[in-house]
């Protein structure tokens, strides 16, 4: 199997080719170690930062995100956790809204008074 990836680790956007033969991955096209690591992670366990909103107790909404990428396989479970949260203002950007949700903290993406 051959997969083509575009690295997003830096502005160079290297076109990385991953060739898998008998469970062994061969990487080409990357120009730095970060590119190879990115490709390895995309093949083995792709991760993404999750962004969403939570309810505030006064009816407004608060934009939130995970403070680190989470496995794509866990994203729906992370969203279930986020949807169950009700926060209370005031909240500052970066405040932890909920700790340890599949290895990441849910943090505020905006200050709300």
C-alpha positions in Angstrom: 0.0 0.0 0.0 1.3 3.5 -0.8 0.0 6.7 0.9 0.9 10.2 0.1 1.0 12.7 2.9 1.7 16.4 3.1 3.7 17.3 6.2 2.2 20.1 8.3 5.0 20.3 10.9 6.6 23.4 9.2 5.9 25.7 6.2 7.9 23.5 3.8 5.0 21.1 3.3 7.1 18.1 2.2 5.3 15.5 0.2 6.0 12.3 2.0 5.4 8.9 0.5 4.7 6.0 2.9 5.1 2.5 1.3 3.8 -0.4 3.5 5.0 -3.9 2.6 4.3 -6.8 4.9 3.6 -4.5 7.9 6.9 -2.5 7.4 6.6 1.2 6.6 9.2 2.9 4.3 9.2 6.7 4.3 10.6 9.0 1.6 10.2 12.7 0.7 10.7 14.2 4.1 13.5 16.7 4.6 13.9 16.6 8.4 13.3 14.3 11.3 10.0 16.0 12.2 8.6 15.1 8.8 9.4 11.5 9.3 7.9 11.5 12.8 4.8 13.2 11.5 4.4 10.5 8.8 4.9 7.7 11.3 2.3 9.2 13.6 -0.2 9.6 10.8 0.2 6.0 9.8 0.2 4.4 13.3 -2.0 6.7 15.4 -3.2 9.9 13.8 -4.0 12.7 16.3 -5.8 16.0 16.1 -6.6 19.0 18.4 -10.3 19.0 19.1 -12.1 22.4 19.0 -15.7 22.9 20.0 -17.9 25.0 22.4 -19.3 24.3 25.9 -22.3 25.8 27.5 -21.9 28.5 30.1 -24.3 28.6 33.0 -25.8 31.9 31.8 -26.7 30.5 28.4 -23.8 31.8 26.4 -21.2 29.5 24.8 -17.5 29.3 25.4 -15.0 28.1 22.6 -12.8 25.4 23.9 -10.1 23.1 22.6 -7.9 20.2 23.8 -4.5 21.4 25.0 -2.8 18.7 23.0 -3.7 16.4 20.1 -5.8 13.3 20.9 -6.1 10.1 18.9 -8.6 10.4 16.1 -10.1 7.1 17.3 -11.1 8.9 20.6 -12.5 12.1 19.0 -16.1 11.2 19.3 -15.6 10.2 23.0 -13.9 13.5 23.6 -16.8 15.3 22.0 -19.2 13.4 24.3 -17.2 14.7 27.3 -17.2 18.2 25.9 -20.9 18.2 25.3 -21.5 17.2 28.9 -19.7 20.2 30.3 -21.3 23.4 31.7 -18.8 26.1 32.7 -19.3 29.2 34.7 -18.0 32.7 33.8 -15.6 34.4 34.3 -13.1 32.3 32.3 -9.8 33.3 30.9 -8.1 32.1 27.8 -6.1 28.9 28.7 -8.1 28.1 31.8 -8.6 24.4 32.2 -12.3 23.6 31.9 -11.9 19.8 32.4 -8.8 17.8 33.2 -7.6 14.5 31.6 -10.1 13.8 28.8 -8.4 11.0 26.9 -5.0 12.4 27.9 -5.7 16.0 27.2 -7.2 18.9 29.1 -10.1 20.9 27.8 -9.1 24.5 27.9 -10.8 27.8 27.2 -10.0 29.4 23.8 -11.4 32.8 24.8 -11.8 35.1 27.8 -15.4 35.5 28.9 -16.4 37.9 31.7 
